[in-house]
Amino acid sequence: MDIDDEQQTWSLNADHVQDVLRFIRRRGAKGVTADELVTWDATHGKRLFCWDEAKAAHEWRVQQARVFLNSFRGVFNRMRVRKFQFVPGGEETGRADGAYLDTETISQDAKLREWAIGDLTRRLKSTASELRFWKLTEEERLTIMRQLDEALTEQLVGV
């Protein structure tokens, strides 16, 4: 059975998602690879991924384009930064549609700069929430905070 985007769901409450999560848990310490997950979906109703070959091929090329754009780094104000960033469309960014923009362009537009800093802050908070799971010792927490502070204040030498 091939499904379309409207039928495809990764909702935690969906039966097929619960089935695959049970499969993954049963694997225990062995874990699961992406290939094994695709094989599981192929043999259990094709509900997780796109099985229309032409559409899937296009989606894969779009994903490769994202990886391509996210792979470049540049030096701006003596700091090494991602060359391009995806900026979504919407009121928060003032853009009609989403697109990858050069980081220098983002930094020179007050609204986009505010959005970029907010986005990075949200991602840092999310990562901090994940770190909470590990019940860090005070020493581990201080080490992480020191590394973050160093990353925020570090200047590239010889640029």
C-alpha positions in Angstrom: 0.0 0.0 0.0 1.4 3.3 -1.0 0.4 6.3 1.2 0.4 10.0 0.4 1.5 12.8 2.7 -1.9 13.2 4.3 -2.0 9.5 5.3 1.6 9.4 6.5 2.0 10.3 10.2 4.8 9.9 12.8 2.5 10.8 15.6 3.4 8.9 18.8 -0.2 7.9 19.1 -0.4 6.2 15.7 -0.6 2.4 15.9 2.1 1.9 13.3 4.5 4.2 15.1 3.8 2.3 18.4 4.5 -1.0 16.4 7.9 0.3 15.1 8.9 1.6 18.6 8.2 -1.8 20.1 10.3 -3.3 17.3 13.2 -0.9 18.2 12.9 -1.6 21.9 13.0 -5.4 21.3 16.3 -4.8 19.5 17.7 -3.6 22.9 21.5 -2.9 22.9 21.8 -4.1 19.3 19.9 -1.0 18.2 18.5 -0.4 14.8 20.0 1.0 11.6 18.2 3.3 9.2 18.3 0.4 6.6 16.6 -1.9 9.0 13.9 0.6 9.7 13.2 1.0 6.0 13.0 -2.8 5.6 10.7 -3.0 8.6 8.4 -0.4 7.0 8.5 -2.2 3.7 7.2 -5.4 5.3 4.7 -3.7 7.7 2.4 -1.7 5.6 4.6 1.0 4.2 3.3 3.7 6.6 6.4 5.5 7.7 8.1 6.5 4.5 7.3 7.6 0.9 7.2 4.5 -1.3 6.4 6.4 -4.6 9.8 6.0 -6.3 9.7 9.2 -8.4 8.5 11.3 -5.4 11.0 9.6 -3.0 13.8 10.2 -5.5 12.9 13.9 -5.7 12.7 14.1 -1.9 16.1 12.5 -1.6 17.6 15.1 -4.0 16.0 17.9 -2.0 17.6 16.4 1.2 21.0 16.2 -0.5 20.6 19.9 -1.5 20.0 20.7 2.2 23.1 18.8 3.2 25.1 20.5 0.5 24.0 24.0 1.7 24.6 23.1 5.3 28.1 21.8 4.7 29.7 25.1 3.9 31.5 27.2 6.5 32.8 30.7 6.1 34.7 33.3 8.1 32.8 36.4 9.0 34.0 39.0 11.5 36.9 36.7 12.3 34.6 33.8 13.3 34.0 30.6 11.5 30.2 30.2 10.9 27.8 28.3 8.7 27.8 29.9 5.3 24.1 29.4 4.7 21.1 29.1 7.0 17.6 28.2 6.3 15.2 31.0 7.2 11.5 30.0 7.2 8.8 32.2 5.8 6.5 34.0 8.2 5.8 37.0 10.3 8.8 36.2 12.6 11.3 36.6 9.7 9.3 38.9 7.5 9.7 36.6 4.5 7.0 35.3 2.3 8.6 32.0 1.9 11.5 29.9 3.3 14.9 29.9 1.7 18.6 29.4 2.5 20.3 32.8 3.0 24.0 33.7 3.3 24.8 34.2 7.0 26.3 37.7 6.3 22.9 38.7 4.7 21.1 37.5 7.8 23.5 39.3 10.2 22.9 42.6 8.4 19.1 42.5 8.7 17.8 43.3 12.2 14.7 41.1 12.0 16.6 38.1 10.5 19.4 38.5 13.0 16.9 38.5 15.9 15.3 35.4 14.4 18.7 33.6 14.0 19.7 34.3 17.6 16.3 33.2 18.8 16.6 30.0 16.8 20.0 29.2 18.1 18.8 29.9 21.7 15.9 27.5 21.3 18.2 24.8 20.0 20.6 25.4 22.9 17.7 25.1 25.4 16.6 21.9 23.7 20.1 20.5 24.0 20.3 21.5 27.6 17.0 19.7 28.3 18.5 16.6 26.7 21.6 16.9 28.9 19.3 17.0 32.0 18.5 13.4 31.3 22.1 12.4 32.0 22.0 13.8 35.5 25.3 15.6 35.1 27.7 16.0 38.0 28.6 19.5 39.0 32.0 19.0 37.4 30.4 17.9 34.1 28.0 20.8 34.1 30.8 23.3 34.8 32.9 21.8 32.0 30.1 22.2 29.5 29.4 25.8 30.6 33.1 26.6 30.3 33.2 25.1 26.8 30.1 27.1 25.8 31.6 30.3 27.2 34.9 29.7 25.3 33.0 29.0 22.1 31.0 32.3 22.6 34.1 34.4 23.2 36.7 32.6 21.0 38.2 34.5 18.1 39.9 32.8 15.2 43.6 33.3 15.1 45.3 34.2 11.8 42.2 35.0 9.9 
